[in-house]
Amino acid sequence: MAPLRALLGSRAVIAGLAALGCLSLFISTMDSNSRPSVNWGNKNLHNNADSQNAQCNNVIQWDDAMSPARDLGKGLTAYPGRNPRTKTKGYYDRIVRQRHQLLAQYKFGTPQFDPWFVLMYYWWYFPASFMCPHDIQRVGPLSDGGKWICGMSLYEEHPRAKCVIYSFGVNYETRFEGEMLDRTDCEIFAYDASVAAMGPEASGPRAHFWPYFIGRENKVDENGKTWKTLKTLMQENGHDWIDILKVDIEGYEYQTFDAIMDDFGDVLPFSQLQMELHVREDMVKFDEFLKWWERLESKGVYPWWTELNLNPIYSNQRAWASEYCFLNTRGGAKNLLIQNY
């Protein structure tokens, strides 16, 4: 107690407390009209501004979840002094150089390299280092099944007759799909041969489901399950572009995207990609993953968000799965996210 009394009795502490008290008194005696009124949705927290004051400069207002903000979705080029295409790509190139420096430091390509032991398994080599140039919103549940979407307000505010979402691996968790149907005019095309239908949230004339798996080739396997390539499915649906591509196919993403990159060349047919990556050694080897990842980068597709799947950790396993969000920087006028970027 003696050191505490000595501390409280020191001149510096007493002076600091006195200053804090004076500041509090000054704030409390300020004229209410000189302070900004803070609103959350339509609820006035200070009860001193009416609806006519809502547009005044001294009112700070945040829209609530039921009323998404109308001024979101601006590209970074709308802000002075910003050149995101150059700066973001330059930063990403630096991250790639650092990746290869780290690989060399830990002797990649030699028996001494152990990706499961060095640093944080795979994930430190592949950070989400690009930038979404628009607003970012989580759609669907906060738990497993929710996705981070780049430019969600663009899909809400600029409805298009051909707004298209493809979802592979829906299982019965369709709260993401349901919310996208509620908030946009997009159509959803969902595929999963492990279930007979989508969950109840995704219904109506804009929700379409087929019990197919997506893969490297078109076939019917020994279990009678139908597999189709993305190119075949897009041809069947009459699509040449996908706004949002969602993929969760338990390790089959590598062969599937090898086929997509083979079929579509240098411009992959989607604006953004939400994909869970699985890196268990029975699914992919580190050198295979590195080659696959850098091939995706070579197509102008870069990760801007990542979210580690913690479920394996709770089963005393390594963190072998992670959600990634990618932005496609190609596609021209078809790609809503880069039209002003």
N, C-alpha and C positions, 0 to 999 in steps of 0.2 A: 504493500500500500504506500510505503514511503516514496518510491520512485514515481508512482502515479500522482501523489500530492505535489511532488516537486514539479512534475510536468505541467499539471494544471495551474500551478502558481507561477509559471514562467511568464515573463513579460510578452514574449512572442505569441503564446497561446491566448493570453488575455486580450491582446490587441486584435488578434484574428477574430475572436468571438465577438468583440465589440463591433468590428467592421461588418460582420455578418448580420448582427442585429440591426445595425443602421440601414443596411441594404434592404432587409425584410420590411422595416418600417417605411422606407421610401416607396417600395413597391406597393405596400398595402394602402398608402395614402394617395397614390396616383389617381387622377381623375379617370373614371371608368371609360370615358370616351376616347382617352388617349392610348388605351391598350387594345391590341387586336382581340376580336371576339373569335373564339375557336368553336367550330361546329363539327359534329360527326354526323354525317347524313343531314337529317332535318332537326337534330336535337341541339339546341343552343346551350353550351356548357356554362356560359356566363349569364344567360337570361337577360342580355341587354341589347340584343340586335333583333330587329324584326325582319320579315321577308324582304322588305324594300332595301335593307342594308346589305343583303347577301352579295350584291355585286360591288360593294364599296371596296376600296383598296385596303381598309383596315380590318377586313374580315378574312380569316384563313379558314378555308373549308375543305374537308376531305370527304369524298363520296364514300358511302358504305358499300358493302358487298352487293346490295340489291340495286345500286345505281352506279355502275362502272364509270370512272372518270371519262369525260368526253375529249380531253385534250391530250390523251396518251397516244402512243403509236407514231410519234414523230421520229423520223430518221435523224441520226446524229448530225447530218449535214445541215439540219435546220438551226443548229446552234453555232454562234460565231467562234472562229478559231479552231474548229474541229475539222479534221480530215481523216475520218475513221478508216476509210479503205486503206490508205497508206499506213497510218499508225498501227492499226490493228494487225494488218498482215505483217508489218515489220516486227512487231512484238511476237507474233506467232512464230515467225522464222527464227527469232532468237531462242524461243523455247525448244524448237526442233534441234538447233545447234547444241543446246544444253543437254538434251536427251542423249545425243550421240557422244558428248563428252562424258556423261555419266556412264553410258554403256562401256566406253573405253576404260574409264577409271576402274570399273568393277569387272573388267576382263571378259566382256561379252564375246562369245565365240570360242572360249577356252573352257576346259573342265572346271576351272576355278569359279566360273560365273554361276550363281545360284539365285534366280529371280524370286524364289519363294522366301529367301532369307534376307537378301540385301534390301535395305531401306524398308519400303512398305509394299512388298510383293510387286505386282505389276504396276500399281496405280501411280506411283511417283514418276514413272517414265511417260505417262500419258495424261497430263493435266488438261482440264478444260480451259483453254487459254485464249479462245477467240471471243468475240463480242456479239451479242444480239443487239442490233441497232434500234430496237423498239422496246415497248413495255414488255415485262415478263410476268406472267401470271401462272399460278398452279391451277390446273383444271382437274376435277375429280377429287377423290379422297386425299386427305393428308397421309393416309397409310398407303400400303402397297396398292398400286393401280392408278394413283394420281400421276400426272405428268406436268412438267414445266413447259409452257408454250411461249415462244418468241412472237411478239406482235399480236397477242390475242385481240386487242382492240381493233386491229385492222380487219380481222375476220368478222367482228361484230359490226363495224361501221361501214365497211365496204363490201356488202354482200354481192356475190357473183353467181351467175347461173351455173358455173362449173367449179365451184368450191368443192374439193374432193378430199376425203380422208380415207386412207387405207389402214386397217388395223389387223395385225397378224398375231395370233396367240391371245384371244380374248378370254378364254375359259368362261366362267360365269360372272367375272368382275367387269362390269360395263358402266360403272359410274362416270368414268372419263367420257366414254362415248355418249352417254345420256346427257351430260352437261354440255358437250359440244353441240348436240342436236338442239338443246334448249336455247343456247345463246347465239347460235349462228344459223345461216341458211345452208350450211354444208351438207353434203350427202356422205354417208359412211358405208364403206364396203369392208366387211369383216370376214375373217377366215380362221377356222380352227377345226381340224378333223377330230379333235379329242372330245368335243361336245356336240350336242345336237342342235343347240340354239344359243343365242346371246342371252344375257341376263335381262331382267324386266325393264331396266332403265333405258335400254336402247331399243326403241320400238317406233313404229310409224312408217310412213311412206318413204322417208329419207334414210331408213336403216335397212341395209341389205346384208344377208349372211349366207355363207356357203360352207359346208363341212369339208374344206380342203386344207392341206398343209402347203406352205410355200417352200420351195426348195430349188435345187440346181437344175432339175429336169422335170418334164411332164411324165408322170407314170402312175400306175396303181401298184402299191407295194404288196408284199406277201400277206399283210393283214387286211387287204382290201381297202386301204386308205388311199385317197386321191391326192397326188402332189402336183402342183403347177408352178411355173416360174412367174415372176412378176410381169415379165413382158407378155406372156400369154394372157394373164388375167386382165391387164390393161387393154389388150386388143379385144378381148371378149366384152369388156365394159365400154369400149369406145373412148378411152381416155388417152391423152398424150402427156398429162401432167398431174401430179399429186401434190396438194398443198401441205398435208401433214401425213407422214408415214410413221406408224407406230409398230414396233417389232419387239416381241418377247417370245422367242421360240427355243429357249433352253439349249443353247449351244449350236443350233443349226444356222445361226446368223452368218457364220463364216462361209460356208459353202453357198448359202443363198446369195450373199453379197458378192461373192466371186462371180456368180452367174449374172447378177445385175450389172456389175462392172464390165463383164464380157459383152453383154447384150446391148448396153446403152453407150458405150464408149466414154468420151470425155465429159459429157453432160448427163449426169444422173437425173431421173425424171421426178424430182421432188424438191420442195422448198425447204422443208426441215424434217429432221429424223429424230424420233425418240426411240432409243433402243437399249435394252438391257444386254450387257456383255457378260458372258460366262467364261471364266478362264481356268476352270479345273483342268488338270493335266490330261484327264481322259477325254477332254473336249478339244483342247488346242494346246500346242507347245508354244513356249515363249517366242522362239524365232519365227514360228508360223504367224503368231499374233502380230509381231512387229512388222512383218512383211505385209500382212493384210491391212493393218492400221495405216501404214504409210502409202499403200496403194489408194486407200480411201482419201487420204489427204491430197494425193496427186490429182484427184478429180475435183478439187476445190471444195471439199466437204470437211468442215472443221468443228471441233467440239467447243461449245460455249457454256456448258453446265454439266456437272456430274454429281451423283448422289449414291454413296456407297450402300449396298444392300447388307444390312447387319444380321439378317437371319442366320447365315452360316455360323457367325460368331457365337450365337446363343446355343448352337449345337457343338461347340468346341472345335469348330473348323476354322480355317483361314478365310479371309474375306475374298471369296472367289467370284463375286458378282457385283456389278455396279451399273447403275442407270446413267446413260449419257444422252445429252441433247446436242444435235449437230445442226449447223446452218450450211446450206448449199449456197455458195457464192456465184453460181452460174445459173443460166436459164433465161436470162434476158427478161422480156416482158411477161413471160409465164410465171416468173418468180415474184410474188407480191412483196416479199421481204427485202428485195434488193432493188426495186424500181427506183427508190430515192436514195440509194446507198452508193 
